[in-house]
Amino acid sequence: MAVTLINQLTGKFDISQYKDTYTAELLKLIHAKAKGEKIKVPEMKIVHSKAKDLMAQLKASLDVKRKKAS
């Protein structure tokens, strides 16, 4: 099952699609804090799953991927 899931999610990797923004965002926060601005902390969103069982979640993810491929 794990190999099937990996094969379904595997594709060509294009590094140009990704950009590291961590340093720039961190510097913005540092400069804002140095100016005395109040920093707004983003809220984390917790997504709950219907299935409590990990195996059921894995099977469901395989089914979703198959439906998208069809």
Chimera marker file (.cmm) of the C-alpha trace (Angstrom):
<marker_set name="trace">
<marker id="1" x="0.000" y="0.000" z="0.000" r="1" g="1" b="0" radius="0.5"/>
<marker id="2" x="2.835" y="2.390" z="0.835" r="1" g="1" b="0" radius="0.5"/>
<marker id="3" x="4.564" y="1.752" z="-2.498" r="1" g="1" b="0" radius="0.5"/>
<marker id="4" x="1.303" y="2.403" z="-4.351" r="1" g="1" b="0" radius="0.5"/>
<marker id="5" x="0.829" y="5.692" z="-2.510" r="1" g="1" b="0" radius="0.5"/>
<marker id="6" x="4.408" y="6.765" z="-3.249" r="1" g="1" b="0" radius="0.5"/>
<marker id="7" x="4.062" y="5.868" z="-6.929" r="1" g="1" b="0" radius="0.5"/>
<marker id="8" x="0.828" y="7.861" z="-7.192" r="1" g="1" b="0" radius="0.5"/>
<marker id="9" x="2.385" y="10.951" z="-5.644" r="1" g="1" b="0" radius="0.5"/>
<marker id="10" x="5.703" y="10.740" z="-7.490" r="1" g="1" b="0" radius="0.5"/>
<marker id="11" x="6.344" y="13.129" z="-10.338" r="1" g="1" b="0" radius="0.5"/>
<marker id="12" x="9.011" y="15.246" z="-11.941" r="1" g="1" b="0" radius="0.5"/>
<marker id="13" x="10.597" y="17.700" z="-9.540" r="1" g="1" b="0" radius="0.5"/>
<marker id="14" x="11.128" y="21.228" z="-10.826" r="1" g="1" b="0" radius="0.5"/>
<marker id="15" x="13.119" y="23.307" z="-8.337" r="1" g="1" b="0" radius="0.5"/>
<marker id="16" x="12.181" y="26.542" z="-10.124" r="1" g="1" b="0" radius="0.5"/>
<marker id="17" x="8.617" y="26.201" z="-8.805" r="1" g="1" b="0" radius="0.5"/>
<marker id="18" x="9.823" y="26.727" z="-5.246" r="1" g="1" b="0" radius="0.5"/>
<marker id="19" x="11.267" y="29.812" z="-3.609" r="1" g="1" b="0" radius="0.5"/>
<marker id="20" x="12.683" y="30.097" z="-0.112" r="1" g="1" b="0" radius="0.5"/>
<marker id="21" x="10.820" y="32.963" z="1.552" r="1" g="1" b="0" radius="0.5"/>
<marker id="22" x="11.662" y="32.123" z="5.161" r="1" g="1" b="0" radius="0.5"/>
<marker id="23" x="14.635" y="34.508" z="5.452" r="1" g="1" b="0" radius="0.5"/>
<marker id="24" x="12.809" y="37.437" z="3.853" r="1" g="1" b="0" radius="0.5"/>
<marker id="25" x="9.750" y="36.970" z="6.065" r="1" g="1" b="0" radius="0.5"/>
<marker id="26" x="11.919" y="36.620" z="9.158" r="1" g="1" b="0" radius="0.5"/>
<marker id="27" x="13.787" y="39.837" z="8.352" r="1" g="1" b="0" radius="0.5"/>
<marker id="28" x="10.454" y="41.657" z="7.909" r="1" g="1" b="0" radius="0.5"/>
<marker id="29" x="9.404" y="40.519" z="11.381" r="1" g="1" b="0" radius="0.5"/>
<marker id="30" x="12.750" y="41.506" z="12.896" r="1" g="1" b="0" radius="0.5"/>
<marker id="31" x="12.632" y="44.989" z="11.355" r="1" g="1" b="0" radius="0.5"/>
<marker id="32" x="9.009" y="45.502" z="12.413" r="1" g="1" b="0" radius="0.5"/>
<marker id="33" x="9.817" y="44.400" z="15.959" r="1" g="1" b="0" radius="0.5"/>
<marker id="34" x="12.862" y="46.712" z="16.036" r="1" g="1" b="0" radius="0.5"/>
<marker id="35" x="10.591" y="49.638" z="15.081" r="1" g="1" b="0" radius="0.5"/>
<marker id="36" x="8.336" y="48.757" z="18.004" r="1" g="1" b="0" radius="0.5"/>
<marker id="37" x="5.461" y="47.415" z="15.936" r="1" g="1" b="0" radius="0.5"/>
<marker id="38" x="3.236" y="44.767" z="17.409" r="1" g="1" b="0" radius="0.5"/>
<marker id="39" x="3.601" y="41.447" z="15.596" r="1" g="1" b="0" radius="0.5"/>
<marker id="40" x="0.435" y="39.555" z="14.704" r="1" g="1" b="0" radius="0.5"/>
<marker id="41" x="0.881" y="35.815" z="15.229" r="1" g="1" b="0" radius="0.5"/>
<marker id="42" x="-1.018" y="33.736" z="12.653" r="1" g="1" b="0" radius="0.5"/>
<marker id="43" x="-3.541" y="31.267" z="14.011" r="1" g="1" b="0" radius="0.5"/>
<marker id="44" x="-2.943" y="27.601" z="13.383" r="1" g="1" b="0" radius="0.5"/>
<marker id="45" x="-5.825" y="25.739" z="11.844" r="1" g="1" b="0" radius="0.5"/>
<marker id="46" x="-6.364" y="22.203" z="13.045" r="1" g="1" b="0" radius="0.5"/>
<marker id="47" x="-7.986" y="19.898" z="10.525" r="1" g="1" b="0" radius="0.5"/>
<marker id="48" x="-9.756" y="16.933" z="12.032" r="1" g="1" b="0" radius="0.5"/>
<marker id="49" x="-10.176" y="13.746" z="10.101" r="1" g="1" b="0" radius="0.5"/>
<marker id="50" x="-13.298" y="11.606" z="10.077" r="1" g="1" b="0" radius="0.5"/>
<marker id="51" x="-11.237" y="8.432" z="10.362" r="1" g="1" b="0" radius="0.5"/>
<marker id="52" x="-9.510" y="7.706" z="13.655" r="1" g="1" b="0" radius="0.5"/>
<marker id="53" x="-7.543" y="4.787" z="12.271" r="1" g="1" b="0" radius="0.5"/>
<marker id="54" x="-4.299" y="5.500" z="10.388" r="1" g="1" b="0" radius="0.5"/>
<marker id="55" x="-4.804" y="2.539" z="8.038" r="1" g="1" b="0" radius="0.5"/>
<marker id="56" x="-8.262" y="3.824" z="7.132" r="1" g="1" b="0" radius="0.5"/>
<marker id="57" x="-6.792" y="7.249" z="6.384" r="1" g="1" b="0" radius="0.5"/>
<marker id="58" x="-4.138" y="5.720" z="4.127" r="1" g="1" b="0" radius="0.5"/>
<marker id="59" x="-6.736" y="3.701" z="2.234" r="1" g="1" b="0" radius="0.5"/>
<marker id="60" x="-8.926" y="6.785" z="1.860" r="1" g="1" b="0" radius="0.5"/>
<marker id="61" x="-5.999" y="8.783" z="0.471" r="1" g="1" b="0" radius="0.5"/>
<marker id="62" x="-5.374" y="6.064" z="-2.112" r="1" g="1" b="0" radius="0.5"/>
<marker id="63" x="-9.024" y="6.124" z="-3.153" r="1" g="1" b="0" radius="0.5"/>
<marker id="64" x="-9.015" y="9.914" z="-3.526" r="1" g="1" b="0" radius="0.5"/>
<marker id="65" x="-5.892" y="9.836" z="-5.677" r="1" g="1" b="0" radius="0.5"/>
<marker id="66" x="-7.389" y="7.130" z="-7.910" r="1" g="1" b="0" radius="0.5"/>
<marker id="67" x="-10.597" y="9.140" z="-8.385" r="1" g="1" b="0" radius="0.5"/>
<marker id="68" x="-8.588" y="12.211" z="-9.432" r="1" g="1" b="0" radius="0.5"/>
<marker id="69" x="-6.574" y="10.149" z="-11.932" r="1" g="1" b="0" radius="0.5"/>
<marker id="70" x="-9.741" y="8.791" z="-13.566" r="1" g="1" b="0" radius="0.5"/>
<link id1="1" id2="2" r="1" g="1" b="0" radius="0.2"/>
<link id1="2" id2="3" r="1" g="1" b="0" radius="0.2"/>
<link id1="3" id2="4" r="1" g="1" b="0" radius="0.2"/>
<link id1="4" id2="5" r="1" g="1" b="0" radius="0.2"/>
<link id1="5" id2="6" r="1" g="1" b="0" radius="0.2"/>
<link id1="6" id2="7" r="1" g="1" b="0" radius="0.2"/>
<link id1="7" id2="8" r="1" g="1" b="0" radius="0.2"/>
<link id1="8" id2="9" r="1" g="1" b="0" radius="0.2"/>
<link id1="9" id2="10" r="1" g="1" b="0" radius="0.2"/>
<link id1="10" id2="11" r="1" g="1" b="0" radius="0.2"/>
<link id1="11" id2="12" r="1" g="1" b="0" radius="0.2"/>
<link id1="12" id2="13" r="1" g="1" b="0" radius="0.2"/>
<link id1="13" id2="14" r="1" g="1" b="0" radius="0.2"/>
<link id1="14" id2="15" r="1" g="1" b="0" radius="0.2"/>
<link id1="15" id2="16" r="1" g="1" b="0" radius="0.2"/>
<link id1="16" id2="17" r="1" g="1" b="0" radius="0.2"/>
<link id1="17" id2="18" r="1" g="1" b="0" radius="0.2"/>
<link id1="18" id2="19" r="1" g="1" b="0" radius="0.2"/>
<link id1="19" id2="20" r="1" g="1" b="0" radius="0.2"/>
<link id1="20" id2="21" r="1" g="1" b="0" radius="0.2"/>
<link id1="21" id2="22" r="1" g="1" b="0" radius="0.2"/>
<link id1="22" id2="23" r="1" g="1" b="0" radius="0.2"/>
<link id1="23" id2="24" r="1" g="1" b="0" radius="0.2"/>
<link id1="24" id2="25" r="1" g="1" b="0" radius="0.2"/>
<link id1="25" id2="26" r="1" g="1" b="0" radius="0.2"/>
<link id1="26" id2="27" r="1" g="1" b="0" radius="0.2"/>
<link id1="27" id2="28" r="1" g="1" b="0" radius="0.2"/>
<link id1="28" id2="29" r="1" g="1" b="0" radius="0.2"/>
<link id1="29" id2="30" r="1" g="1" b="0" radius="0.2"/>
<link id1="30" id2="31" r="1" g="1" b="0" radius="0.2"/>
<link id1="31" id2="32" r="1" g="1" b="0" radius="0.2"/>
<link id1="32" id2="33" r="1" g="1" b="0" radius="0.2"/>
<link id1="33" id2="34" r="1" g="1" b="0" radius="0.2"/>
<link id1="34" id2="35" r="1" g="1" b="0" radius="0.2"/>
<link id1="35" id2="36" r="1" g="1" b="0" radius="0.2"/>
<link id1="36" id2="37" r="1" g="1" b="0" radius="0.2"/>
<link id1="37" id2="38" r="1" g="1" b="0" radius="0.2"/>
<link id1="38" id2="39" r="1" g="1" b="0" radius="0.2"/>
<link id1="39" id2="40" r="1" g="1" b="0" radius="0.2"/>
<link id1="40" id2="41" r="1" g="1" b="0" radius="0.2"/>
<link id1="41" id2="42" r="1" g="1" b="0" radius="0.2"/>
<link id1="42" id2="43" r="1" g="1" b="0" radius="0.2"/>
<link id1="43" id2="44" r="1" g="1" b="0" radius="0.2"/>
<link id1="44" id2="45" r="1" g="1" b="0" radius="0.2"/>
<link id1="45" id2="46" r="1" g="1" b="0" radius="0.2"/>
<link id1="46" id2="47" r="1" g="1" b="0" radius="0.2"/>
<link id1="47" id2="48" r="1" g="1" b="0" radius="0.2"/>
<link id1="48" id2="49" r="1" g="1" b="0" radius="0.2"/>
<link id1="49" id2="50" r="1" g="1" b="0" radius="0.2"/>
<link id1="50" id2="51" r="1" g="1" b="0" radius="0.2"/>
<link id1="51" id2="52" r="1" g="1" b="0" radius="0.2"/>
<link id1="52" id2="53" r="1" g="1" b="0" radius="0.2"/>
<link id1="53" id2="54" r="1" g="1" b="0" radius="0.2"/>
<link id1="54" id2="55" r="1" g="1" b="0" radius="0.2"/>
<link id1="55" id2="56" r="1" g="1" b="0" radius="0.2"/>
<link id1="56" id2="57" r="1" g="1" b="0" radius="0.2"/>
<link id1="57" id2="58" r="1" g="1" b="0" radius="0.2"/>
<link id1="58" id2="59" r="1" g="1" b="0" radius="0.2"/>
<link id1="59" id2="60" r="1" g="1" b="0" radius="0.2"/>
<link id1="60" id2="61" r="1" g="1" b="0" radius="0.2"/>
<link id1="61" id2="62" r="1" g="1" b="0" radius="0.2"/>
<link id1="62" id2="63" r="1" g="1" b="0" radius="0.2"/>
<link id1="63" id2="64" r="1" g="1" b="0" radius="0.2"/>
<link id1="64" id2="65" r="1" g="1" b="0" radius="0.2"/>
<link id1="65" id2="66" r="1" g="1" b="0" radius="0.2"/>
<link id1="66" id2="67" r="1" g="1" b="0" radius="0.2"/>
<link id1="67" id2="68" r="1" g="1" b="0" radius="0.2"/>
<link id1="68" id2="69" r="1" g="1" b="0" radius="0.2"/>
<link id1="69" id2="70" r="1" g="1" b="0" radius="0.2"/>
</marker_set>
